[in-house]
Amino acid sequence: MGDKLRESIEKAELNHILDKSEIVELFNSNQYDKELFEAADRVRKKYVGDEVHLRGLIEFSNICKRNCMYCGLRRDNKNIKRYRIEPEEIIELARKAVGYGYKTVVMQSGEDDYYTVDKLKYIIANIKKMDIAVTLSIGEKTFEEYKAFKEAGADRYLIRIETTDPELYAKMDPGMSYQNRKRCLRDLKTLGYEVGTGCLIGLPGQSFESLAEDILFFKEIDADMIGVGPFIPNEDTPLRHEKGGTFINALKVMAITRLLMPDINLPATTAMEALNLNGRIIALQSGANVVMPNVTEGVYRKLYALYPGKICTGDTPSHCVNCITGKIITIGRTISHSKGFRVRK
């Protein structure tokens, strides 16, 4: 088995292909994890280089009409203080992000219908005047809505599939449609967005076979950016007593994704650092090339409570950018000064 695993890693590094059974075998054994992570790091270096792209994250509303079982922002959570940031203040946060050196802002929220198409177009258009890339992460919308945001200047859109197992999806995301989620991804591709997706690792009832399917799905749709992270049980959700995902399995999903999709943008997610103090740096040394520090200010940082143990909620945006920049330089990498679009190779 050892030789077979080593051969799978070599094959993935050279040809960027693995089948489902080979991916499952890599999950089932920890014997060659070091080789896997090192191979992912080499592929990262070869295809996307040593630059790390910083994206400034603006979490502008924690109000959500959805009721996903794993998420602290779920509609039925009565233990969270809700907030929304007004358009002018969102634009001002983006302006400050530019001052800190960011070339991309990521506007993220729960699915909050307060932000109409016109409001969002106004925000996007004003941020685009600052000559930066705009990424949206605001959930399921219609084709026409996505088109309006694109025409206003949005460049990228993040919408995680969370799981490609339709049965598990139905359990985890009640009242939502797996097929509609896939429709959103197709629409975004059609409209010319850079498309980001991803999955949660360690959901109750999720198998390694299911995770392998997730990775193959990312490759099948040719996503431009993949954000993966461990499921971390939240006290204020129905899954509060579940076990949760592991740091190592999240890292493996990320590393295998890098091997199969060598030129994509792959973030070292903050959820990884909730489980390991050096999580983002380890991720950057295992295939990742993007970090998304929070540029939201004040009390809002604590209130965007997707999961417990979220890092940096007491920090200022300027502290965050200085802190992560220092860490990145320490491992011999540099900060990118480009907008960080995917360069296909």
N, C-alpha and C positions, 0 to 999 in steps of 0.2 A: 504493500500500500504506500509506503514511504516514497519509493521511486515513482509511483504513479502520480502522487501529489506534486512531487518536484517537477515532473514532466508537464503537469497541468499548468503550473506557475510559469514555466519556461515558454510553453505554447501561448499562454495568454500575453506574456510580455512581447513575444515576437510577432504573433499573428492577430492578437486582440480578439480571440475567439475562445469560448468555452461553452460546452453544453450544460444542460441543467444538472445532470448527474455529477459532472466534474465540480460544479460550484457547490453542490450539496456536500460532496466529499471534503472540500476545503473547510466548510463550516463544521463538519463532524469531527475534525481533528485539529488540535492546536500544535501539532508537531512541527509544522513548517510555517507558523505565523510570521516569524522573523523574516524568512525568505520572501513571503508574500508581501509584507510591508515594504521591504527593500526594493522588490521588483516594481511595486507601484510608485515608489519614490523615483526610481530611475526613469520610468515612463513619463512621469510628471516633468522631470527635468528635461528630457529629450523633446517633449511636445509643447510644453507651455513655459519652460524655463524657470528661472529662480525668482522671478518677480511675484509678489503677493499682492493681489488686488484687495483694497479695503473698500467696503461698501457701507455707507452710513445708514443705519436702520432707524426709521421714524415709526414708532408704534402709536398710531394716531387715534385709535379707538379700541376699547376692550369690550364693546357691546357687540353681541353676536346673536343672530336669530337661529343659528344651528344648535344642535344638542349632542355633539359628538361625545362619546362615552369617556374619552381619555383627556379631554381638554378643559382646563380651568376656566376658560372663557365661555363655556357652554351656557346656553340660555337659562337652564334651570338652576344654575349655581347662584344661590341667594347670599352667599358669604363673601362675595367680592364687591368692592366699591367700584361702580362703573364710571367711566369718563369718556369724553370725546374732545378732541382738539379742533378748534375752529380753523377754517381754511387759511386765514391770514397768519395764524401762529404756525401752522404746518409749513407754509412758505418761508417764514422766518427761521424755523429750525433747519430747513434746507440751506438757507443762506449762511447760517452759522457752520453747517457741515462743509460747505465750500471753503469757508475761512479756515477750517481745520485741515484742508487739503483733499477732501474726498472728491472723486470724479464721478461717483454714482451715489444716488440715494435710493433706498428701498422703502417704499411706503407700504406699511403692513397694518392690517386691522382685522377685527372680527367682521363678520358679514353684517354690516350696519347700514340700513337703508336710509339713514339720515343724509348720507353722502350721495346725493343724486348725481346723475350723469353730468349735469351742468356744473355742479360744485366741483366734481373731480376734474373735469376738463379745465376749469379755471385754475385749480391747484397745479395740475400737470403743466399747463401752458406757461404759467409764471415761473415754475422751477426750471423748465427747459430754457428760459431766457438766460439762466446762469451758466449755460454751456456745460451741462453735466448730463449723464445718462440717468433715466428714470425707470426704476423697476417697481411694478405694482404687485402686491400680494394681498388681494382683497376678496378672494373666493370666486364662487360660481356666478357668472354673468351671461347674458345673451350675446350672440354673435354681434348684434348691433351695438351693444354697450362696449364690447371689446374693441370694435371698429372705431367708435367715437374716441376712446382713450388713446388708441394708436394715432389717430389723426391729430389729437391734441399734443402728441409728442412722446407718449410712453414707448420705451424701447424694449423692455423685458417684462415678463410676467411669471410669477412663481405660483404654482398650484400643485401641491403634493397629492399624489394618488393615494398616499398613506398605506394602502395594500392593494395588490392586484387580485387577491382572492375574493371573488364576489360574495361568497357566504360570510367571510370575516368582515368584509366591508359593510354588509347589511347589519351585522351585529354592532359594529363600532360606530357607524354613522347613521343612526335611525332617522327615517324620513328623507334620506338622501338616496340618490341613484348612482350606482357605479358607472352605468352607461352614460349618464349625464356628465360625470366627472371626465370620462374619456372624450366626450363631445367637446368639452371646454378646451382640452389639450389640442384636439384637432383644429378647432376654430382659431386658436391662438397661432398655431403653425401656419394655417392658411393666410392669416392676416399679416404674417411676416414678423411677428414678435420673436425675440430670443426667448425660448421656453424653458422654464425651470420646473422640475418636479422632484419627487423623492418619496421616501417611505419612513414609517416608524418601525423600529426594530425592538422586538420583544413584546408585542401585543399578546394578550391572552389568547391561546389557541393558534398562534402563528407558528408554522413549521419552517424548517430550513428549506424545504421544497418551495414553500410560498415565497420566501425571501429570494430564492434563486429566480423564481418567476418575475419578481419585481425588477431585479437587475436586467434580466433579458427584455423586459418591457421597456425599460429606459433606453436600451440600445435599439429596440425595434422602432420606437417613435423618434429616434435620433434627437433626444432632448439636448439642450445646450448647456444646462446646468442642473446638477443633482445635489439636493440637500438631504442628507440622512442624519438621523439621530436616534438615540435610545428612547424607548417609551419609559417615562418616569411617572409613577403613580401619583396622582394629586389627591390630597385629602378631601377636596370638595367635589369629587366626581364619583360615579358608581364603581370605578375601578380602583378605589383607594386601597383595597387590601390585596391587590394583585402584586406579583413579584417584580415586574418591570424588566426592561432590557439590560444588557450588559455593555460596558464600554468596548470590550474586545470584539463582540459581534458587530457593533456599529462600525468599528474601525475596519473590520473585515468586509462589510458591505461596501464601504467607501473605497477600500483598496482594490477590490475586485472590479468595481465600477470603473475606476481609473484604468485598470488593465484593459478592459473591454471598450472603453470610450476615451482614447488617449488624449484628445485635444479639447475636451470639455472643461468648463469651469466647475470646480468642486470645492465647496466651502468646508472649512473646519468649523463645525457648528457649536454654538454656546452650550447646547445640551450635553455635549461630550464633556465639557469642562465641569458640568454639575456632578459628573461621576468620577472624574479624574482631574486633580489640580492642574496638571499640565496637558489636559486633553486636547486643546487646540494646537499646541506646538507638536505633540505626538502626531496629530492628524496631518499637520503640514509636512511632517517627515514620512508620511505614509500615503501620499498621493494628493493631498489637498493643495489648493493654490489661491483660496479666497478666504477672507475673514470679514464678518459683518458686525463691527462694533456698534453699540447703541448710541444714537445721537439725540434721543428723546431726553428731555430735561425734567428735573424735580421729581415730584410725587408720582408722576405717570410711570416712571421706570419700575417701581415696585408693583404697580397695579396691573401691569400686563402679565398676569400670573398664569402662564400656560401650564407650568409644572413647578414643583417646589425645588429650592436650591438653586434657582436661577442666579447666575453670576453677575457681579458688577452693578447690582440694583442701587447701591448707595454711592456709586461713583458719578463724577461729572463727565460729560462727553470729552472734554479736553484731557482729562486723566486717562480715559479709556484709549484714546488714540495714541497717547504717549506711551502708555503701558504696553499695548500690543505691538507698537512699532519697535520698542526696545527688545521685546522678546523675539520678534522676527529677525532683527539684525543680529541678535546673539547666535542664531542658528545658521548664519551665513547667507541669509536671503535678503532681498531688497524690496522696498515698497514701490509698486508700480505708479507711474504718473499718467497712465492712459485710462480711458474709460472702460477698458477690460472686456471688449467684445470677444466672443469666441473666434479664434483664427483656425480655420479648418486646415488640417495637414494630412 
